[in-house]
Amino acid sequence: MKMAQGIKNLLGLRDLSREEILEILDTARSFREVLERPIKKVPTLQGTTVVNLFFESSTRTRISFELAERRLSADVVNFAASGSSVSKGETLKDTARNIEAMKTDVVVVRHSSTGAPHFLSRLLKSPVINAGDGINEHPTQGLLDMFTMLEKFGDLKGLRVCIVGDIQHSRVARSNIFGLTKLGAEVAVCGPKTLIPNYLEQFCVKTFYDIDEAIAWADVLNVLRIQLEREAGGDFPSIREYRLYWGINRARLERAKKSVVVMHPGPINRGVELDADVADGKASLILDQVTNGVAVRMAVLYLTGVRSS
Amino acid sequence: MRVKSKIADVQQMGRSITRLAHEIIEHNKGAANLCVIGIKTRGDFLAKRIADKISEIEKVKVPLGTLDITLYRDDVRQKLKLPELKRTEVHFDITDKNVILVDDVLFTGRTIRSALDALIDIGRPTTIQLAVLVDRGHRELPISADYVGKNQPTAIKESIVVHLSEIDGTDEILLTEDEDGTGN
């Protein structure tokens, strides 16, 4: 019997090989089928306890992880930093070790500090899955974006993906770049100069400063959320100006390839980075991304969790 | 792994499959409400052969599906390596159908136990009947086959290896002996 390799932790796509990424995506296809069944649940992780440690707020990712865990029949414990002993000053290290001492098996962690999941993975015996750390990576989002592109285009090799928006502060952008380039896609970014980091060349990533050029070039527009709270930080003058220069609207999209698709990791600022009629239009894969997210997270939990208990 | 004897060749395997098809039709009084579902990896090819044979005899199309039972195994956490996940492909409703579940070798019965759970998760069939090419004994669960190609008593350290032309290039059933004596 052909065996899957499994993975110990999922900290970022930067650390994974091309083969490991393909294995996760291929495994996710099996779980995508499970999600179409009348009974969307399999007994695989029965008796495994998964802890969701969310030190930073999240709706989609937390619900998606929790659904994935429950559909694999795992027991789920949710932890949110607010209202916990973290607000009494307990350290990340103590919190995690105390929870593990209660005999849990897998840890899913989101934290506003870059490297928090890596720190935990050195500390804990359990597999650690990164659900977003600071401005570093959001590997399951990167994987579900790739899965959605694969589902639509069949192959990532030579596929032109342009990531639009705040690249500098986006862990989604980084996971996309690491993953997509490993699978042979052509990756570009587009956004205001103040939000484009300067390390991109080493990853063979193109940069566009003109949104219309980017739209004409791309097969996939992966549009990032503008973090409205950053407006005050002076990275761009105003929301209205951002929309004028970088917002994706129907008129702009008419100059794109016929087959172009629009993706967004959510939550959308409608009328800022993406107009409502584009977000809800036929080019949009946004809800497919959400559905696929559960399948991809099931695959990651299967590959990390099945032998941990 | 040492081959001790050849239990069946192309002709014998073909005859077994033909007989299984006839028995299935006889027992179900036709093929009207039948569907055939094979367990991966070799049961799915056998299922196709049986379904084709039934269609040929009864002149009706029999729905065909494949089942991957990896997610339902009771030993998935004890194995050192993860079994690679394959796809379940049943593109029809099995509710109120007579399902013929097909596998190559019936041994401990644990695979069939998993397959029953997997089937019940995708619908509520009227009956589930089990067809196997070889029954080698050593059941660990109260499970038996409705249609058996060949009963082949074995020692625990022996194995039955089924080769099918679709993936192995030839049709044959071999009795082998494992050096490590696990019977798997």
Interface residues (C-beta under 8 A of the other chain):
Chain A: M1 K2 M3 A4 Q5 G6 D26 T27 R29 S30 F31 E33 V34 R37 P38 I39 K41 V42 P43 T44 Y302 L303 V306 R307 S309
Chain B: T41 D68 L71 Y72 V76 R77 K79 K81 L82 P83 E84 L85 K86 R87 T88 E89 D117 D121 I122 G123
